[in-house]
Amino acid sequence: MEGKYGLLGEKLGHSYSPAIHALLGDYDYKLYECPREELDAFLTRRDFAGLNVTIPYKKAVIPYCAQLSPIAAKLGSVNVLIHRKDGTLYGDNTDAYGFSGMVAHSGIAVAGKKVLVLGSGGASATVCAVLEQLGAAQVVVISRSGENNYHNLDRHGDTDVIVNTTPVGMYPNNGVSPLDLKGFPRCSGVLDILYNPARTALMLQAEELHIPCAGGLYMLVAQAKRTAELFLDQEIADSEIVRIRDLLARQMQNIVLIGMPGSGKSTVAALLGKKLGRPVSDSDAAVEQAAGKPIPQIFAEEGQDAFRALETQALAQLGKGSAGIIATGGGCVTRRENYPPLHQNGVIFWLRRDTDRLPREGRPISLSRDLKELEMEREPLYRAFADHIIDNNGPVEDTVRQIMEVMR
């Protein structure tokens, strides 16, 4: 049994848990996909030292536990199983620890506040228990068909903090929000326990409205840290949560390149991909593939508006991914709706190159406009999109080095 740790669930797919636990301790951590009909045999056999438990088994494992922690008993939910030396199973819940840490780290005050919790599942119960423990004045659960639901949200316009525990907006269904924050003029904080994408549509709107917000990656790492302490029976410094969270965030982030046509985005993207071992995508190539013809032909036959619509569709799809490099078309910044899909998982770099060094061939807009005039027109748009500005007048290796330094 010694050293056998992992995550138990029915269907696990991709999970960040093995990567997180590899950074927390020197032990093997595997994924255990277990069909419902095999759960009893798996838990009776007990061929493990410790497990995380995820849906749909957080309640199903309780009858197999000889003892529960106070928080697990209160919530009726177990996400950690420890196989003790006497052969019995101990059930705990570290999700509460994770969410409590997320609230504290976010700096969003909940004590004395009215908090709206979106969703009524297991995660909601954990969140509500923590909020009450932290002194929230009122906690209101919004469900699809309960007394408080999405059709009568107007009765809660005095809400101070909103917490999303639903899967709405989670990858691959990015870009969808459970509600419109404009209906909550007093809202002073938004917490979303989802972590993929890094910024959900709810969080993106919060940013736009200058409302402090936080995603669920900190909670994920914090609960894993507490789980590792239970596995190893030893304390792990809280600073490890931030270190691992930041490391994962950098690994998950897309590198997005914007800039004038011919500013070197494709060339820089290719070299970055080679050096970092990341997949490279090009929005112009995606548009051509979708249209079945080259961009100059799209402009000639269908016009610029048709091209821009195809470009927006391509960027929405490319922006869903993680840990990639995306080279965009020069005019993508002319549509504000292109910013959220690029920003949700990405760090955006504006590559600047002197206009007299910008090639025109094969670029319909560059051929039809004065480039200095075009650059002046687009400069505030590039600036509004960009997280960082990189000079790309020198060797491409220098540009790539600058971007890699930022990402480190």
C-alpha positions as CSV (number, residue, x, y, z in Angstrom):
1,M,0.0,0.0,0.0
2,E,2.8,2.4,0.8
3,G,3.2,5.1,-1.8
4,K,0.0,4.3,-3.7
5,Y,-1.9,7.6,-4.0
6,G,-4.2,9.0,-6.6
7,L,-7.5,10.4,-7.7
8,L,-10.7,8.3,-7.7
9,G,-13.5,9.1,-10.0
10,E,-15.9,7.6,-12.6
11,K,-14.6,9.6,-15.6
12,L,-11.5,11.7,-15.1
13,G,-10.2,12.8,-18.5
14,H,-7.4,15.3,-18.1
15,S,-6.5,16.3,-14.6
16,Y,-4.0,18.7,-13.1
17,S,-3.8,16.7,-9.9
18,P,-0.9,14.5,-10.8
19,A,1.2,17.5,-11.8
20,I,0.3,19.3,-8.6
21,H,1.1,16.4,-6.3
22,A,4.4,15.8,-8.2
23,L,5.4,19.2,-6.9
24,L,4.2,18.6,-3.4
25,G,5.9,15.4,-2.4
26,D,8.0,12.4,-3.5
27,Y,5.2,9.9,-4.1
28,D,3.4,8.4,-7.1
29,Y,0.0,9.9,-7.8
30,K,-2.2,8.1,-10.4
31,L,-5.7,8.5,-11.8
32,Y,-8.1,5.7,-10.8
33,E,-11.1,5.6,-13.2
34,C,-13.6,3.3,-11.5
35,P,-17.1,2.4,-13.0
36,R,-19.9,2.6,-10.4
37,E,-20.4,-1.2,-10.5
38,E,-16.7,-1.7,-9.5
39,L,-16.6,0.9,-6.7
40,D,-17.4,-1.5,-3.9
41,A,-14.7,-4.0,-4.9
42,F,-12.2,-1.2,-5.3
43,L,-12.9,0.3,-1.8
44,T,-13.1,-3.1,-0.2
45,R,-9.8,-4.2,-1.7
46,R,-8.1,-1.0,-0.4
47,D,-5.1,-1.3,-2.5
48,F,-4.0,2.3,-1.9
49,A,-2.5,4.5,0.8
50,G,-4.5,7.6,0.1
51,L,-6.9,9.0,-2.4
52,N,-8.5,12.2,-3.6
53,V,-12.2,11.5,-4.4
54,T,-14.1,13.4,-7.0
55,I,-17.6,13.3,-8.5
56,P,-19.7,11.3,-8.4
57,Y,-18.2,9.4,-5.4
58,K,-17.8,12.1,-2.7
59,K,-20.9,10.8,-0.8
60,A,-20.7,7.2,-2.0
61,V,-17.4,6.6,-0.1
62,I,-18.7,7.7,3.3
63,P,-20.2,4.3,4.3
64,Y,-16.7,2.7,3.9
65,C,-15.1,5.2,6.4
66,A,-14.6,4.2,10.0
67,Q,-14.2,7.9,10.9
68,L,-14.9,11.3,9.3
69,S,-13.3,14.6,10.0
70,P,-15.7,17.2,11.6
71,I,-15.9,19.2,8.3
72,A,-16.5,16.0,6.2
73,A,-19.2,14.9,8.6
74,K,-20.9,18.3,8.5
75,L,-20.9,18.5,4.8
76,G,-21.7,14.9,4.1
77,S,-18.9,14.9,1.5
78,V,-15.5,13.3,1.4
79,N,-12.8,14.2,-1.1
80,V,-9.9,12.5,0.7
81,L,-9.5,8.9,1.9
82,I,-6.7,7.8,4.1
83,H,-6.0,4.1,4.6
84,R,-4.8,4.0,8.2
85,K,-2.4,1.5,9.7
86,D,-5.2,-0.4,11.4
87,G,-6.7,-1.1,8.0
88,T,-9.7,1.3,8.3
89,L,-10.5,4.3,6.1
90,Y,-10.5,7.9,7.3
91,G,-12.6,10.4,5.4
92,D,-11.8,14.1,5.2
93,N,-12.7,17.2,3.1
94,T,-10.0,19.5,1.9
95,D,-12.2,21.5,-0.5
96,A,-13.3,23.7,2.4
97,Y,-9.7,24.4,3.2
98,G,-9.1,25.2,-0.4
99,F,-12.0,27.6,-0.7
100,S,-11.2,29.3,2.6
101,G,-7.7,29.9,1.3
102,M,-9.0,31.2,-2.0
103,V,-11.1,33.8,-0.3
104,A,-8.3,34.9,2.0
105,H,-5.8,35.1,-0.9
106,S,-8.2,37.0,-3.1
107,G,-8.5,39.8,-0.6
108,I,-12.3,39.9,-1.2
109,A,-14.1,40.6,2.1
110,V,-17.1,38.3,2.9
111,A,-17.6,39.0,6.6
112,G,-20.8,41.0,7.2
113,K,-21.6,40.8,3.4
114,K,-24.5,39.4,1.5
115,V,-23.1,36.6,-0.7
116,L,-24.9,35.0,-3.7
117,V,-23.8,31.4,-4.3
118,L,-24.6,30.2,-7.8
119,G,-25.3,26.5,-7.9
120,S,-26.8,24.0,-5.3
121,G,-24.5,20.9,-5.8
122,G,-21.8,19.5,-3.5
123,A,-19.4,22.4,-4.2
124,S,-22.1,24.8,-3.2
125,A,-22.6,23.2,0.2
126,T,-18.9,23.4,0.9
127,V,-18.7,27.1,-0.2
128,C,-21.8,28.0,1.9
129,A,-20.3,26.3,5.0
130,V,-17.0,28.3,4.6
131,L,-18.8,31.6,4.0
132,E,-20.9,31.1,7.1
133,Q,-17.7,30.3,9.1
134,L,-16.1,33.4,7.7
135,G,-18.9,35.6,9.0
136,A,-21.0,36.3,5.9
137,A,-24.1,38.2,7.0
138,Q,-26.4,36.4,4.5
139,V,-25.7,33.5,2.1
140,V,-28.3,33.0,-0.7
141,V,-28.1,29.9,-2.9
142,I,-29.3,30.3,-6.5
143,S,-30.5,27.2,-8.2
144,R,-32.3,26.5,-11.5
145,S,-35.7,25.7,-9.9
146,G,-35.5,26.7,-6.2
147,E,-37.1,29.6,-4.4
148,N,-34.2,31.7,-5.5
149,N,-33.4,31.1,-9.1
150,Y,-32.1,32.7,-12.3
151,H,-35.5,34.1,-13.1
152,N,-35.8,36.2,-10.0
153,L,-32.2,37.5,-9.6
154,D,-33.6,41.0,-9.5
155,R,-34.6,40.5,-5.9
156,H,-30.9,40.2,-5.0
157,G,-29.6,43.4,-6.5
158,D,-28.1,44.3,-3.1
159,T,-25.6,41.5,-3.3
160,D,-22.0,42.3,-2.2
161,V,-20.2,39.2,-3.4
162,I,-20.9,36.5,-6.0
163,V,-19.5,33.0,-6.0
164,N,-19.9,30.7,-8.9
165,T,-19.9,26.9,-8.1
166,T,-21.6,25.8,-11.3
167,P,-19.8,24.5,-14.4
168,V,-21.2,27.3,-16.6
169,G,-18.3,28.8,-18.6
170,M,-16.0,25.8,-18.0
171,Y,-13.9,24.5,-20.9
172,P,-14.9,23.6,-23.6
173,N,-18.0,25.7,-23.2
174,N,-16.1,28.9,-22.7
175,G,-17.6,32.3,-23.1
176,V,-20.8,31.7,-21.2
177,S,-21.7,33.4,-17.9
178,P,-24.4,32.3,-15.4
179,L,-25.5,35.9,-15.0
180,D,-25.0,39.6,-15.9
181,L,-23.0,41.5,-13.3
182,K,-24.6,44.7,-14.4
183,G,-27.7,43.7,-12.4
184,F,-25.6,43.9,-9.2
185,P,-24.4,47.5,-8.7
186,R,-23.2,46.9,-5.2
187,C,-21.1,43.9,-6.1
188,S,-17.5,44.3,-4.7
189,G,-16.1,40.8,-5.5
190,V,-16.5,37.8,-7.7
191,L,-15.1,34.3,-7.0
192,D,-15.3,31.5,-9.5
193,I,-14.1,28.1,-8.4
194,L,-13.5,27.1,-12.1
195,Y,-9.9,27.2,-13.2
196,N,-10.1,26.3,-16.9
197,P,-10.3,28.8,-18.5
198,A,-8.1,30.9,-16.3
199,R,-10.6,33.8,-16.7
200,T,-14.2,32.7,-17.2
201,A,-16.7,34.9,-18.9
202,L,-18.0,35.9,-15.5
203,M,-14.5,37.0,-14.4
204,L,-13.9,38.8,-17.7
205,Q,-17.0,40.9,-17.1
206,A,-15.9,41.5,-13.5
207,E,-12.6,42.8,-14.9
208,E,-14.4,45.0,-17.4
209,L,-16.5,46.5,-14.6
210,H,-13.4,46.9,-12.3
211,I,-14.8,44.4,-9.8
212,P,-12.1,42.4,-7.9
213,C,-12.2,38.7,-9.0
214,A,-10.4,35.4,-8.6
215,G,-10.5,32.0,-10.3
216,G,-10.3,28.6,-8.8
217,L,-6.7,27.6,-9.5
218,Y,-5.6,28.7,-6.0
219,M,-8.3,26.6,-4.5
220,L,-7.3,23.6,-6.5
221,V,-3.7,23.8,-5.4
222,A,-4.6,24.7,-1.8
223,Q,-6.8,21.6,-1.3
224,A,-4.1,19.5,-2.9
225,K,-1.5,20.9,-0.4
226,R,-3.8,20.0,2.5
227,T,-4.3,16.5,1.0
228,A,-0.6,16.0,0.7
229,E,-0.2,16.9,4.3
230,L,-2.7,14.2,5.2
231,F,-1.0,11.7,2.9
232,L,2.4,12.3,4.4
233,D,1.4,13.2,7.9
234,Q,3.6,16.3,7.8
235,E,3.1,20.0,7.4
236,I,3.8,21.8,4.0
237,A,4.5,25.5,3.9
238,D,1.6,27.7,2.7
239,S,4.1,29.4,0.4
240,E,4.0,26.2,-1.7
241,I,0.5,27.0,-2.7
242,V,1.5,30.3,-4.4
243,R,4.6,28.8,-5.9
244,I,2.8,25.9,-7.5
245,R,-0.2,28.0,-8.5
246,D,2.0,30.5,-10.3
247,L,4.0,27.7,-12.0
248,L,0.9,26.1,-13.3
249,A,-0.6,29.4,-14.4
250,R,2.5,30.1,-16.5
251,Q,2.4,26.6,-18.0
252,M,-1.3,26.9,-18.8
253,Q,-1.1,30.4,-20.3
254,N,-1.2,31.0,-24.1
255,I,1.3,33.3,-25.6
256,V,-0.7,35.6,-27.9
257,L,1.1,37.7,-30.5
258,I,-0.6,40.8,-32.0
259,G,0.8,43.6,-34.2
260,M,0.7,45.2,-37.6
261,P,0.6,43.0,-40.7
262,G,4.2,41.9,-41.4
263,S,5.4,42.7,-37.9
264,G,6.9,39.1,-37.6
265,K,4.2,37.4,-35.6
266,S,4.3,34.1,-37.5
267,T,8.2,34.0,-37.4
268,V,8.4,34.7,-33.7
269,A,5.6,32.2,-33.0
270,A,7.4,29.4,-34.8
271,L,10.7,30.0,-33.0
272,L,8.9,30.3,-29.6
273,G,7.1,27.0,-30.3
274,K,10.4,25.3,-31.1
275,K,12.2,26.6,-28.0
276,L,9.3,26.0,-25.5
277,G,7.9,22.8,-27.0
278,R,4.5,24.4,-27.4
279,P,1.9,24.0,-30.2
280,V,1.7,27.0,-32.6
281,S,-1.5,28.3,-34.1
282,D,-2.1,31.0,-36.7
283,S,-5.5,32.7,-36.9
284,D,-5.0,33.6,-40.6
285,A,-4.2,29.9,-41.4
286,A,-7.3,28.9,-39.4
287,V,-9.5,31.4,-41.4
288,E,-8.1,30.1,-44.7
289,Q,-8.8,26.5,-43.7
290,A,-12.4,27.3,-42.7
291,A,-13.0,29.3,-45.9
292,G,-11.2,26.9,-48.2
293,K,-9.5,29.7,-49.9
294,P,-6.6,32.2,-49.3
295,I,-7.3,35.5,-47.5
296,P,-6.8,37.8,-50.6
297,Q,-9.5,35.8,-52.3
298,I,-11.8,36.1,-49.3
299,F,-11.4,39.9,-49.5
300,A,-11.9,40.0,-53.2
301,E,-15.0,37.8,-53.3
302,E,-16.7,38.5,-49.9
303,G,-15.2,41.6,-48.5
304,Q,-13.5,42.6,-45.3
305,D,-16.5,42.2,-43.1
306,A,-16.8,38.5,-44.1
307,F,-13.1,38.0,-43.3
308,R,-13.5,39.7,-39.9
309,A,-16.4,37.4,-39.0
310,L,-14.4,34.3,-39.9
311,E,-11.4,35.7,-38.0
312,T,-13.6,36.2,-34.8
313,Q,-14.8,32.6,-35.1
314,A,-11.2,31.3,-35.4
315,L,-9.9,33.3,-32.5
316,A,-12.8,32.2,-30.3
317,Q,-11.8,28.6,-31.0
318,L,-8.0,29.1,-30.6
319,G,-8.4,31.0,-27.4
320,K,-10.1,28.1,-25.7
321,G,-6.9,26.1,-25.6
322,S,-4.1,26.3,-23.1
323,A,-0.3,26.3,-23.2
324,G,-0.1,27.3,-26.8
325,I,1.2,30.1,-29.0
326,I,-1.2,32.0,-31.1
327,A,-0.2,34.4,-34.0
328,T,-3.0,36.7,-34.9
329,G,-3.9,38.7,-37.9
330,G,-2.9,42.3,-37.9
331,G,-6.5,43.6,-37.7
332,C,-7.9,41.4,-35.0
333,V,-7.8,44.3,-32.6
334,T,-10.4,46.2,-34.7
335,R,-13.1,44.0,-33.1
336,R,-13.4,44.4,-29.3
337,E,-15.1,41.0,-29.1
338,N,-11.8,39.4,-30.0
339,Y,-10.2,40.5,-26.8
340,P,-12.0,38.2,-24.3
341,P,-11.2,34.9,-26.0
342,L,-7.5,35.9,-26.3
343,H,-7.3,37.2,-22.8
344,Q,-9.2,34.4,-21.0
345,N,-6.1,32.1,-21.1
346,G,-3.5,34.3,-22.6
347,V,-0.7,36.8,-22.1
348,I,-0.8,39.2,-25.0
349,F,2.4,40.6,-26.6
350,W,2.3,43.5,-29.1
351,L,5.2,43.1,-31.5
352,R,6.2,46.5,-32.8
353,R,8.2,47.0,-36.1
354,D,9.0,50.2,-37.9
355,T,6.5,50.8,-40.7
356,D,9.2,51.1,-43.4
357,R,10.2,47.5,-42.6
358,L,6.7,46.1,-43.0
359,P,6.1,43.9,-46.1
360,R,2.9,44.5,-48.1
361,E,2.8,41.5,-50.5
362,G,-0.2,39.2,-50.0
363,R,-1.7,41.5,-47.4
364,P,-4.9,43.2,-48.8
365,I,-5.2,45.9,-46.2
366,S,-1.5,46.8,-46.3
367,L,-1.7,47.1,-50.1
368,S,-4.7,49.4,-49.9
369,R,-3.7,51.8,-47.1
370,D,-0.8,54.0,-46.1
371,L,1.0,52.0,-43.4
372,K,1.9,54.9,-41.2
373,E,-1.7,56.1,-41.2
374,L,-2.9,52.5,-40.5
375,E,-0.5,52.2,-37.6
376,M,-1.6,55.4,-36.1
377,E,-5.2,54.3,-36.4
378,R,-4.5,51.0,-34.7
379,E,-2.0,51.9,-32.1
380,P,-4.5,52.6,-29.3
381,L,-6.3,49.3,-30.2
382,Y,-3.0,47.3,-29.9
383,R,-2.3,49.1,-26.7
384,A,-5.7,48.3,-25.2
385,F,-5.2,44.6,-26.0
386,A,-1.6,44.2,-25.0
387,D,-0.1,43.1,-21.7
388,H,3.4,43.7,-22.9
389,I,5.0,45.6,-25.8
390,I,8.0,44.0,-27.5
391,D,10.3,45.7,-30.0
392,N,10.8,43.4,-33.0
393,N,13.2,45.4,-35.2
394,G,16.2,43.4,-34.2
395,P,17.0,39.7,-34.6
396,V,14.1,37.3,-34.0
397,E,16.1,35.5,-31.3
398,D,16.2,38.7,-29.3
399,T,12.4,39.1,-29.5
400,V,11.9,35.5,-28.5
401,R,14.3,35.9,-25.6
402,Q,12.4,39.0,-24.3
403,I,9.1,37.1,-24.4
404,M,10.5,34.1,-22.6
405,E,11.9,36.3,-19.9
406,V,8.5,37.8,-19.3
407,M,6.9,34.3,-19.2
408,R,9.5,33.2,-16.6
